[in-house]
């Protein structure tokens, strides 16, 4: 097992987790859904009670759910993933380096670019960035474009009135592809931190559950805004909220396990803006990773993001810094391909740079062999006896491709050769993006009949005033 680097001591880990259980027992969670409260009471009649309008959970229940994931967190070695993510916001045009509104042409070119890059593992979209579409129906347009062009759906719901058309669109696509709708549907609601599940979120969660589908519950919190400004206090509240989500999942979906994730960020206290590239996020990710490892729980982290608004040194440090922190501890080093300003800006240039960085990390994750062929004793003996450089060896010819990473953008020559073109990695990435995006446009991956059915659902929703 890859042990990685540990920052948090066992006694500190236990104090943080016990405080999380205490929060659930003494403070509790506000749940704005009488029906969900009743389901939880029926599921755990001996382990929860109401206190001043909040539902409290016994430490015994919280600890039991928390430890239900024990044994699921063992990994053999670090891994790397780079996924191109598209959100509502701005498009950083590689032609003139200006932030612009999205158009359909830009969206499809961006998807095409992402799918062409060798180290970008997948593409997903949350909401729909096209501003000429009806704002209230953006979750439906998300499904339309994702299904049309083979992109993962981000799971936007927004309005409970959209649940039925979302379900219908997932059924249409599942039938087209011959898939179980469970594999097609994606939906997520979020806690209102601190310690509150709102009426709308609970309503949507139960709506899909009644139809045999599982929407996830997420947490997005920031030090000093929605959790305590002290890291230990923020961690304790975050774990409490994750355990609460685990309790709900156990009650609604008969979930048998539990895993920790790190969705914590911090804020800049001069602007109150969320920040995802700060060192505090690395500290929190490291601590939660330590806690997960201590209890042998599965773990995932929010990483590979940047606060920078354009490609450059800041973006590189923050993206790789947060990804390497989790990678070095034996987890997944993740890069959010193409994203800048957290998730406000999508940049083709940054996407190409992130693809290069992902290749760099994947080479590290690949490791190296130790066997007779790799130890190369006979090759060394031959080169010494025949007075050869290893460049002339058959052994080198056989193995150089698997042992030496070959960058496309990062420097590969000495100064004299570089001075003939004097292009930076950012400039080379811009050229590569522009060439690829001028290729043939994206073609739909579903039939015209399926597309027509999906559009009909949206048209009906818009006519009904959604």
Phi, psi and omega in degrees: 000137179281118186274329179064204184252137180244136182245331187257132183281153181306317181294325177292320178301314181294322179294320180295313182292321178295325176294322177299316179295322179296321178302314181292328182279321187258332180259312177080184184234135174277123181239112184273046179211100178306324181294316179294322177301316180295321178297317179295319179296321178293326182285325184226065188297333183266357195237005178212158183205161179264143182213110179052046176080008179238153179262126180253149186235134182296149177300326179299316179294312182300315181294322180296316178294316180303315184276357178293343177268002184301132180097350182266001187253011181282131177234156182266329185193156180299155176229169182224140175218143173229119181237131177282121182246137180241127179232170175289136183160232187236156177249124179269103188290122180290345180293317184226006178061034178251143176281126185226167173286152178287148166235166178298320179300316179295320180298312182291325177294322180294316177299317180299316178300313182300318182290341182273346187275132190292334184255004174271116190278332181196171178231138177219161180218131176249121188073197178218124187282356184283117188278351178277358180264158181296123188302317185292343181255013182304322176301329179286321177292330173304310181297319182301306183292322180294315179293321181296321191241020172067042181247143178291137180278141181278347175091024179294137176237304175070296189239131181301330178296343179273352183301315182296310177296327176298315178300315181297320180293322178294323178294319179297314181292320179299318178295319179300319185264357181067037183249154169291136182299336177300329181276346183263318186291137173218125179210149181211139171241167185230142171297150171265095184286145007270131164058053178211133171249113186289165182299312183298316182296316179295321179300315180292319178303313182287327180301312181287325178298321178297340181253018174079017181241150185247114170268145180275164174241126181248167178227127172233112186225159184221135180305129175084349178251299181245355170224163179305150183288338177284138185298317180298318178293320177297319179296317181298315179294319181299316179295321178301316180292323178292322177294320176302316177300319178298320178297316178298316180297321178297321183285317186276325189236008181054037177298137183252356183233186180202143175219150178267144170226156180246108178243020181279145174225187174228174180239154171274118187284359172272331185239348185064016180278139173298142179228129183245007180242013185276157180297334178298327178294323176297317179300315181292318176299316180298316182296315179293327174296318177299316180297316179298317180294321182299320181260007179058046180258151170298150183214141171220154185227151172276115188205180176070023179247170180214155175268350182296147182265346178220158176299147179160196185298315180302313181298316181296315180299313185289318180294308181289326180299313180288325179292317181295329181299315179285322178301317183291345178262011177091009180260202180267123172276110189248135175241127175277093190301127173085349186277141173225166181049052188064272177222019182278337187232132171250127184235119174302322179296314179296326179298316178293321177295319179294326175298318178295317179296323178295321176298321177300311181292322181295327176295321177296316181296334180295330181070206179208157182275150171229094177213184184300317181293318183287328179291338166059034181296314182294323178295317178298315181300317180297315182295320179295312184292325183262005178056051181249152166279153181295340176298337181268358187276142174299327179300317178296318179299324182286328194240358187294326183293326181276347183253338185242118176287135182246104181290154174262329186246319183294157187304137181227008182222167175281173190302317185301319178288320180296324184296343179288336179237329177055037180264135177278169177300322180296319179293318178295322178295320179297316179298316181295320180296315182296320178297311183294322185285350176268001178287185182304140180294160179298140175253141178300150180255007176236165183287161176298325179296317179295317178300317180298320179295319179296317180294327179295323177297316180295316179300319178295317179297318181292322178294332179276008175088012179282000000 
